[in-house]
Amino acid sequence: MQDSTPNDTELTLNQKHPKKHPFSLADLSWIVGDWEGLAFDDIVEEHWSIALGNSMMGMFRSVAGEETNVVEFMTIVAVNDDVLFFVKHFNPKSISWDDDSLAYKLIHLTQDEAIFENTSSASDKPRRIIYRKPDERSLTSRTEAWETDENGQPQGVDVSMRRSQRGYKVE
């Protein structure tokens, strides 16, 4: 005899079961795609996959002239009741700069802004990572430090990107 009790997926789909996470990876779908821009005269590119399973995968690189400066591997993962952003920095030969992945918790999410805050108190690591989507063709990322400027605002680095025109295709 087959069990007729609905499973968790069915309950969620039927809106009879509250979301486990206050934020959903699906709510971050606006970040998905291929992005490129300039930062400190470097060419930067960032790529985000769709949510699959409980995660999204991202890659970033910064290139000055013919030299790659930094490569980042990023994931956004639904973990227990949180959505976490993990990032690890590498040189072009895939040698990590970090002992461990840096972890940030999603603390604010709208249809065009996501704010991730450092989960540790380590002041030598960025305090926040903020993504904004000013329009359909633009994405900005801001990495904020713990230090503030003379007006009390967090110091940070802003990177403005546009949807890539390179048209990366999988064949």
FILO-238201 format. One line per field, with one value per residue: residue number from 1; residue in one letter; x, y negated, z of N, C-alpha, C in turn. Coordinates in nm, 3 decimals. Example, Ala and Ser with C-alpha at 12.3 -4.5 7.8 and 13.67 -1.06 7.14 Angstrom:
FILO-238201
num: 1;2
residu: A;S
n.x: 1.319;1.285
n.y: 0.569;0.225
n.z: 0.780;0.708
ca.x: 1.230;1.367
ca.y: 0.450;0.106
ca.z: 0.780;0.714
c.x: 1.320;1.290
c.y: 0.330;-0.003
c.z: 0.780;0.787
***
This chain:
FILO-238201
num: 1;2;3;4;5;6;7;8;9;10;11;12;13;14;15;16;17;18;19;20;21;22;23;24;25;26;27;28;29;30;31;32;33;34;35;36;37;38;39;40;41;42;43;44;45;46;47;48;49;50;51;52;53;54;55;56;57;58;59;60;61;62;63;64;65;66;67;68;69;70;71;72;73;74;75;76;77;78;79;80;81;82;83;84;85;86;87;88;89;90;91;92;93;94;95;96;97;98;99;100;101;102;103;104;105;106;107;108;109;110;111;112;113;114;115;116;117;118;119;120;121;122;123;124;125;126;127;128;129;130;131;132;133;134;135;136;137;138;139;140;141;142;143;144;145;146;147;148;149;150;151;152;153;154;155;156;157;158;159;160;161;162;163;164;165;166;167;168;169;170;171
residu: M;Q;D;S;T;P;N;D;T;E;L;T;L;N;Q;K;H;P;K;K;H;P;F;S;L;A;D;L;S;W;I;V;G;D;W;E;G;L;A;F;D;D;I;V;E;E;H;W;S;I;A;L;G;N;S;M;M;G;M;F;R;S;V;A;G;E;E;T;N;V;V;E;F;M;T;I;V;A;V;N;D;D;V;L;F;F;V;K;H;F;N;P;K;S;I;S;W;D;D;D;S;L;A;Y;K;L;I;H;L;T;Q;D;E;A;I;F;E;N;T;S;S;A;S;D;K;P;R;R;I;I;Y;R;K;P;D;E;R;S;L;T;S;R;T;E;A;W;E;T;D;E;N;G;Q;P;Q;G;V;D;V;S;M;R;R;S;Q;R;G;Y;K;V;E
n.x: 0.084;0.056;0.194;-0.006;0.052;0.144;0.465;0.743;0.813;0.580;0.407;0.525;0.504;0.231;0.180;0.118;0.298;0.525;0.799;1.123;1.349;1.394;1.485;1.518;1.704;1.608;1.511;1.732;1.778;1.821;2.088;2.211;2.409;2.641;2.880;3.060;3.318;3.501;3.754;3.963;4.117;4.145;4.026;3.731;3.546;3.251;3.068;2.763;2.585;2.264;2.038;2.072;1.991;2.085;2.235;2.417;2.661;2.953;3.201;3.486;3.712;4.000;4.177;4.476;4.607;4.782;4.785;4.644;4.515;4.369;4.160;3.841;3.644;3.311;3.028;2.680;2.479;2.208;2.181;2.079;1.878;1.962;2.095;2.397;2.698;2.990;3.334;3.643;3.976;4.213;4.534;4.639;4.728;4.573;4.636;4.551;4.477;4.364;4.319;4.086;3.756;3.589;3.307;2.976;2.667;2.340;2.162;1.981;1.746;1.613;1.426;1.628;1.860;2.108;2.242;2.518;2.663;2.965;3.035;3.206;3.406;3.634;3.831;4.007;3.907;3.670;3.374;3.113;2.943;2.788;2.539;2.390;2.131;2.092;1.955;1.821;2.045;2.268;2.494;2.612;2.877;2.971;3.226;3.264;3.461;3.550;3.628;3.547;3.467;3.536;3.279;3.152;3.063;3.083;3.396;3.470;3.489;3.368;3.232;3.128;2.933;2.835;2.598;2.756;2.872;2.991;2.873;2.894;2.864;2.733;2.799
n.y: 0.118;-0.221;-0.512;-0.783;-1.025;-1.360;-1.463;-1.676;-1.842;-1.847;-1.968;-2.222;-2.313;-2.327;-2.538;-2.490;-2.457;-2.641;-2.837;-2.712;-2.869;-3.217;-3.353;-3.269;-3.074;-3.091;-3.347;-3.493;-3.486;-3.693;-3.751;-3.567;-3.476;-3.605;-3.845;-4.153;-4.402;-4.700;-4.758;-4.947;-4.988;-4.729;-4.448;-4.290;-3.996;-3.813;-3.525;-3.362;-3.074;-2.908;-2.835;-2.520;-2.219;-2.282;-2.509;-2.785;-2.865;-3.058;-3.246;-3.456;-3.683;-3.893;-4.088;-4.235;-4.394;-4.151;-3.980;-3.774;-3.871;-3.789;-3.517;-3.411;-3.173;-3.113;-3.032;-3.021;-2.912;-2.728;-2.668;-2.491;-2.708;-2.932;-3.143;-3.129;-3.286;-3.188;-3.243;-3.202;-3.288;-3.279;-3.247;-3.275;-3.016;-2.852;-2.843;-2.884;-3.188;-3.208;-3.066;-2.934;-2.915;-3.227;-3.329;-3.450;-3.573;-3.592;-3.879;-4.064;-4.100;-4.195;-4.244;-4.349;-4.379;-4.235;-4.165;-4.047;-3.948;-3.934;-3.640;-3.606;-3.768;-3.869;-4.130;-4.170;-4.078;-4.134;-4.317;-4.322;-4.197;-4.321;-4.299;-4.459;-4.528;-4.752;-4.775;-4.570;-4.500;-4.546;-4.496;-4.543;-4.505;-4.536;-4.551;-4.580;-4.728;-4.703;-4.944;-5.295;-5.592;-5.952;-6.044;-5.851;-5.641;-5.306;-5.206;-5.101;-4.891;-4.933;-4.759;-4.787;-4.621;-4.494;-4.300;-4.036;-4.057;-3.864;-3.625;-3.352;-3.015;-2.691;-2.402
n.z: 0.000;-0.085;0.065;0.143;0.248;0.205;0.080;0.191;-0.024;-0.180;0.003;0.029;-0.233;-0.250;-0.090;0.175;0.365;0.547;0.410;0.462;0.469;0.522;0.306;-0.034;-0.268;-0.524;-0.526;-0.580;-0.847;-1.026;-1.031;-1.188;-1.467;-1.719;-1.661;-1.712;-1.674;-1.571;-1.328;-1.135;-1.365;-1.450;-1.635;-1.551;-1.483;-1.412;-1.334;-1.289;-1.197;-1.239;-0.968;-0.835;-0.688;-0.366;-0.410;-0.567;-0.811;-0.852;-1.038;-1.055;-1.211;-1.236;-1.462;-1.565;-1.828;-1.984;-1.775;-1.529;-1.223;-0.996;-0.904;-0.819;-0.650;-0.592;-0.390;-0.332;-0.084;0.050;0.380;0.649;0.822;0.687;0.423;0.273;0.162;0.016;-0.039;-0.205;-0.267;-0.534;-0.697;-1.045;-1.090;-0.944;-0.673;-0.347;-0.171;0.071;0.398;0.471;0.325;0.293;0.475;0.444;0.557;0.425;0.478;0.395;0.136;-0.171;-0.477;-0.628;-0.479;-0.271;0.040;0.203;0.504;0.693;0.870;1.074;1.328;1.231;1.162;0.959;0.728;0.462;0.556;0.449;0.158;-0.118;-0.358;-0.632;-0.865;-1.090;-1.331;-1.599;-1.750;-1.600;-1.324;-1.000;-0.770;-0.436;-0.207;0.124;0.381;0.733;0.829;0.844;0.654;0.669;0.704;0.841;0.690;0.558;0.421;0.090;-0.206;-0.524;-0.797;-1.118;-1.354;-1.677;-1.866;-2.030;-2.363;-2.500;-2.530;-2.422;-2.491;-2.448;-2.617
ca.x: 0.000;0.136;0.168;-0.073;0.092;0.226;0.602;0.773;0.810;0.440;0.350;0.577;0.444;0.090;0.176;0.066;0.413;0.602;0.936;1.220;1.440;1.327;1.530;1.527;1.800;1.533;1.497;1.858;1.793;1.862;2.234;2.255;2.453;2.779;2.894;3.196;3.334;3.635;3.778;4.104;4.174;4.149;3.906;3.676;3.430;3.188;2.971;2.679;2.497;2.130;2.029;2.049;2.009;2.078;2.345;2.450;2.806;3.003;3.344;3.526;3.855;4.045;4.289;4.544;4.687;4.780;4.807;4.534;4.555;4.298;4.047;3.760;3.539;3.207;2.902;2.571;2.425;2.106;2.233;1.985;1.781;2.031;2.155;2.534;2.785;3.127;3.428;3.783;4.061;4.324;4.614;4.605;4.767;4.480;4.690;4.462;4.530;4.290;4.326;3.953;3.661;3.527;3.163;2.890;2.526;2.243;2.085;1.883;1.725;1.499;1.433;1.746;1.971;2.138;2.350;2.576;2.748;3.068;2.985;3.305;3.440;3.769;3.829;4.097;3.829;3.560;3.257;2.992;2.942;2.656;2.508;2.274;2.099;2.025;1.864;1.832;2.174;2.376;2.511;2.723;2.914;3.043;3.291;3.282;3.554;3.501;3.664;3.455;3.528;3.517;3.135;3.097;3.016;3.183;3.481;3.447;3.525;3.252;3.261;3.009;2.943;2.724;2.585;2.862;2.833;3.070;2.781;2.944;2.762;2.770;2.753
ca.y: 0.000;-0.342;-0.614;-0.898;-1.148;-1.443;-1.488;-1.818;-1.915;-1.869;-2.067;-2.354;-2.351;-2.358;-2.653;-2.450;-2.444;-2.766;-2.826;-2.687;-2.982;-3.343;-3.388;-3.154;-3.087;-3.134;-3.492;-3.551;-3.453;-3.812;-3.756;-3.464;-3.519;-3.642;-3.988;-4.204;-4.545;-4.748;-4.798;-4.986;-4.966;-4.586;-4.387;-4.193;-3.920;-3.733;-3.433;-3.295;-2.968;-2.901;-2.754;-2.378;-2.159;-2.388;-2.604;-2.857;-2.868;-3.177;-3.262;-3.594;-3.704;-4.028;-4.077;-4.360;-4.368;-4.008;-3.905;-3.754;-3.907;-3.711;-3.434;-3.376;-3.073;-3.152;-2.957;-3.067;-2.783;-2.722;-2.583;-2.496;-2.816;-3.049;-3.142;-3.172;-3.316;-3.147;-3.286;-3.165;-3.358;-3.202;-3.309;-3.209;-2.875;-2.788;-2.835;-2.965;-3.293;-3.200;-2.940;-2.875;-3.000;-3.333;-3.303;-3.567;-3.536;-3.682;-3.948;-4.152;-4.062;-4.248;-4.199;-4.404;-4.399;-4.128;-4.204;-3.935;-4.002;-3.846;-3.560;-3.609;-3.903;-3.897;-4.262;-4.174;-4.029;-4.228;-4.314;-4.291;-4.189;-4.369;-4.296;-4.539;-4.520;-4.878;-4.751;-4.433;-4.476;-4.590;-4.436;-4.601;-4.437;-4.624;-4.484;-4.682;-4.702;-4.739;-5.083;-5.392;-5.716;-6.067;-6.063;-5.735;-5.540;-5.201;-5.214;-4.984;-4.886;-4.908;-4.708;-4.793;-4.527;-4.484;-4.165;-4.009;-4.048;-3.757;-3.516;-3.219;-2.914;-2.550;-2.327
ca.z: 0.000;-0.098;0.165;0.081;0.317;0.116;0.124;0.214;-0.152;-0.216;0.095;-0.008;-0.361;-0.227;0.000;0.305;0.453;0.533;0.362;0.567;0.470;0.494;0.173;-0.123;-0.376;-0.642;-0.518;-0.626;-0.990;-1.100;-1.035;-1.282;-1.600;-1.746;-1.638;-1.733;-1.650;-1.538;-1.190;-1.123;-1.498;-1.481;-1.689;-1.456;-1.528;-1.308;-1.393;-1.188;-1.245;-1.180;-0.846;-0.861;-0.557;-0.264;-0.428;-0.689;-0.823;-0.919;-1.062;-1.082;-1.233;-1.265;-1.555;-1.597;-1.947;-2.018;-1.651;-1.436;-1.087;-0.894;-0.943;-0.702;-0.664;-0.497;-0.387;-0.245;-0.042;0.154;0.487;0.761;0.805;0.634;0.290;0.296;0.048;0.044;-0.144;-0.185;-0.364;-0.589;-0.802;-1.172;-1.088;-0.850;-0.538;-0.264;-0.084;0.197;0.471;0.458;0.253;0.371;0.481;0.462;0.571;0.360;0.583;0.331;-0.003;-0.245;-0.616;-0.695;-0.386;-0.176;0.131;0.277;0.610;0.744;0.982;1.182;1.372;1.181;1.100;0.845;0.614;0.432;0.644;0.372;0.012;-0.159;-0.501;-0.673;-1.008;-1.121;-1.444;-1.651;-1.815;-1.511;-1.193;-0.925;-0.646;-0.343;-0.095;0.228;0.491;0.866;0.853;0.789;0.607;0.758;0.725;0.912;0.595;0.537;0.303;0.009;-0.346;-0.609;-0.931;-1.204;-1.466;-1.773;-1.922;-2.127;-2.504;-2.561;-2.562;-2.394;-2.523;-2.430;-2.736
c.x: 0.088;0.093;0.108;-0.040;0.179;0.367;0.625;0.767;0.667;0.376;0.395;0.512;0.297;0.070;0.113;0.176;0.495;0.742;1.028;1.314;1.362;1.366;1.544;1.634;1.731;1.515;1.623;1.880;1.840;2.014;2.291;2.298;2.601;2.789;3.039;3.200;3.479;3.641;3.928;4.180;4.192;4.018;3.859;3.560;3.382;3.079;2.896;2.589;2.358;2.138;1.996;2.082;1.992;2.185;2.344;2.603;2.848;3.154;3.370;3.673;3.879;4.173;4.344;4.637;4.672;4.793;4.680;4.585;4.496;4.185;3.972;3.662;3.439;3.090;2.805;2.492;2.317;2.155;2.143;1.883;1.842;2.067;2.293;2.609;2.926;3.216;3.569;3.863;4.178;4.409;4.583;4.641;4.685;4.540;4.612;4.537;4.475;4.315;4.196;3.868;3.609;3.377;3.087;2.745;2.438;2.156;1.975;1.870;1.599;1.513;1.555;1.862;1.983;2.257;2.389;2.673;2.842;3.016;3.085;3.329;3.579;3.768;3.926;4.031;3.717;3.440;3.132;3.025;2.800;2.646;2.385;2.256;2.021;1.926;1.894;1.970;2.292;2.375;2.628;2.751;2.994;3.097;3.325;3.378;3.485;3.526;3.560;3.531;3.498;3.370;3.069;3.042;3.124;3.264;3.459;3.496;3.401;3.298;3.130;3.031;2.817;2.715;2.690;2.803;2.908;2.985;2.838;2.832;2.818;2.713;2.773
c.y: -0.124;-0.444;-0.736;-1.030;-1.232;-1.461;-1.638;-1.901;-1.946;-1.974;-2.207;-2.401;-2.389;-2.474;-2.617;-2.442;-2.571;-2.738;-2.801;-2.806;-3.110;-3.395;-3.260;-3.178;-3.133;-3.286;-3.565;-3.528;-3.572;-3.826;-3.661;-3.526;-3.550;-3.793;-4.030;-4.354;-4.581;-4.786;-4.825;-4.960;-4.819;-4.545;-4.285;-4.120;-3.832;-3.650;-3.364;-3.194;-2.982;-2.820;-2.611;-2.305;-2.269;-2.494;-2.674;-2.864;-2.992;-3.175;-3.408;-3.593;-3.849;-4.017;-4.217;-4.332;-4.223;-3.918;-3.895;-3.781;-3.815;-3.633;-3.402;-3.266;-3.103;-3.054;-3.031;-2.942;-2.802;-2.620;-2.601;-2.608;-2.942;-3.031;-3.205;-3.188;-3.277;-3.192;-3.243;-3.225;-3.270;-3.288;-3.234;-3.061;-2.794;-2.762;-2.934;-3.069;-3.278;-3.066;-2.863;-2.965;-3.107;-3.314;-3.430;-3.519;-3.639;-3.744;-4.037;-4.111;-4.127;-4.197;-4.254;-4.436;-4.280;-4.173;-4.081;-3.993;-3.894;-3.772;-3.555;-3.753;-3.943;-4.029;-4.274;-4.119;-4.128;-4.207;-4.268;-4.277;-4.222;-4.360;-4.380;-4.524;-4.645;-4.867;-4.611;-4.400;-4.508;-4.515;-4.507;-4.513;-4.537;-4.537;-4.590;-4.634;-4.735;-4.886;-5.175;-5.516;-5.829;-6.097;-5.946;-5.626;-5.433;-5.227;-5.089;-5.000;-4.849;-4.861;-4.710;-4.703;-4.535;-4.339;-4.148;-3.998;-3.935;-3.636;-3.378;-3.118;-2.775;-2.475;-2.180
c.z: 0.000;0.007;0.096;0.151;0.224;0.171;0.137;0.086;-0.192;-0.125;0.059;-0.136;-0.344;-0.131;0.136;0.409;0.438;0.480;0.480;0.582;0.448;0.355;0.093;-0.228;-0.504;-0.644;-0.562;-0.776;-1.073;-1.110;-1.141;-1.414;-1.605;-1.744;-1.662;-1.711;-1.626;-1.391;-1.176;-1.254;-1.533;-1.546;-1.585;-1.521;-1.414;-1.375;-1.280;-1.255;-1.183;-1.051;-0.886;-0.732;-0.454;-0.285;-0.564;-0.691;-0.900;-0.934;-1.096;-1.118;-1.270;-1.347;-1.585;-1.715;-1.987;-1.894;-1.568;-1.296;-0.982;-0.960;-0.815;-0.740;-0.554;-0.503;-0.296;-0.213;0.063;0.257;0.609;0.736;0.743;0.487;0.308;0.164;0.090;-0.071;-0.104;-0.299;-0.406;-0.680;-0.932;-1.179;-0.988;-0.713;-0.452;-0.183;0.057;0.264;0.455;0.370;0.347;0.363;0.516;0.465;0.501;0.469;0.525;0.185;-0.056;-0.388;-0.689;-0.600;-0.292;-0.092;0.213;0.378;0.663;0.867;1.098;1.225;1.325;1.103;0.983;0.718;0.586;0.522;0.570;0.224;-0.030;-0.310;-0.526;-0.824;-1.044;-1.238;-1.497;-1.709;-1.725;-1.378;-1.126;-0.804;-0.563;-0.231;0.007;0.336;0.624;0.895;0.788;0.742;0.706;0.787;0.797;0.821;0.574;0.410;0.221;-0.133;-0.424;-0.746;-1.009;-1.325;-1.553;-1.817;-2.031;-2.267;-2.574;-2.598;-2.542;-2.418;-2.497;-2.549;-2.718
***
